[in-house]
Amino acid sequence: MAASAEQSSAQKQASPATTWHGIVLETLKRNEIRLVPYVPDRVLTTLIKNLHADPYFTTFPTAREEEAVGIVSGAWMAGMRGAVLMQTSGFATLANVLASLAVPYQIPLIMFVSERGTLGEFNYGQALVCRTMRPVLDSLAVEHHTVTRLDELEFIADRSIKQAVTTQAPVALILSPLLTGGKTFDK
Amino acid sequence: MTATPARNTKVMNRFDLTQRLIAKLKDEAVIGGIGNTNFDLWAAGHRPQNFYMLGSMGLAFPIALGVALAQPKRRVFALEGDGSLLMQLGCLSTIATQAPKNLTMVVMDNGIYQITGSQPTPAAGHTDVVAVALASGLAKSSWAADEDDFERLIEQSMTATAPTLIGVRIDDKPGTGTTRRDPVQIRERFMHGMGVRQLL
């Protein structure tokens, strides 16, 4: 217990970021991911704002999520790492590009998905579309993790990015409302 | 009777135009859209700087944008069909906003989904894709009047200070060859062609 607490405290000191979006931003930077196209989501607002404010990143909105996947795929093949930000309903538009580009061409597509549709969802459509996400990922054997805890985020994100790059395989990091607070009816 | 507006653009051939483009190139990247567009790119003579799409209809321009952002000193060409572009018109706005000056886009417009049985696209005879590109903010967008004009526009784009889009009206001929459908090898050779990695 003591050793584990000590390790956890050391990790905290090593990383100045104490918010989930701060940890994501720092982890992207540490892994030299400079290109971050996105389709926005309320939960991602602060992360997107901070990415724009940091000159290290090239970040911009796209009209569709698959467009962003095309952009980071092209950039990776030309030597620049990228990641795509989206919400659950945006992921639901990606089955075709995952199955015909990212997976067969072995491209380390890194996806951050803000999870809507669970743990207090108020829109039935979002709740339904959320149920399609993991079956699609599983059907293509795409690695995915649902991040629920702040103290696990850096480990999961950093290791998953490194695994995606070294194994040349896509990964989806699903940001649970347990981590982000999610979006609730009164917002 | 036809609803097609009169145009002073000659109906050309995809394979012929692709050959004319390739003849001008050295180490420039070329992204070939799904179907006949990349079949003709393949048939024009394989080069390691070519990337051939085997799916993901509509993503030739976004993939080319990614390459252009990653390597701003290399010119990137993207060849896309009109039906494919209709799948992803929003990318024209993204490209207009990012404005990579090293990107040249060619839209091969025959108004049909040739490869699926030559059915007309919903845009055929009604939508002007160059006008759509102009309205999306891509100021350097124009129709090629004929083969010579196409070559002139390609050469102009090589020193352009903004992304270029060239519309070409083409006939209904199928692709000349068939790309070897080996996605990993296509990607690996392309990365080699981009100077990103050595082949095993």
Interface residues (C-beta under 8 A of the other chain):
Chain A: L35 P37 T58 F60 P61 T62 A63 R64 E66 E67 A68 V69 G70 I71 V72 S73 G74 A75 W76 M77 A78 G79 M80 G82 N96 V97 A99 S100 L101 P104 Y105 Q106 I107
Chain B: A29 I31 F51 M53 L54 G55 S56 M57 G58 L59 F61 P62 I63 A64 L65 G66 V67 A68 L69 A70 Q71 R74 Q88 L89 G90 C91 S93 T94 T97 Q98 P183 V184 I186 R187 F190 M191 M194 G195 V196
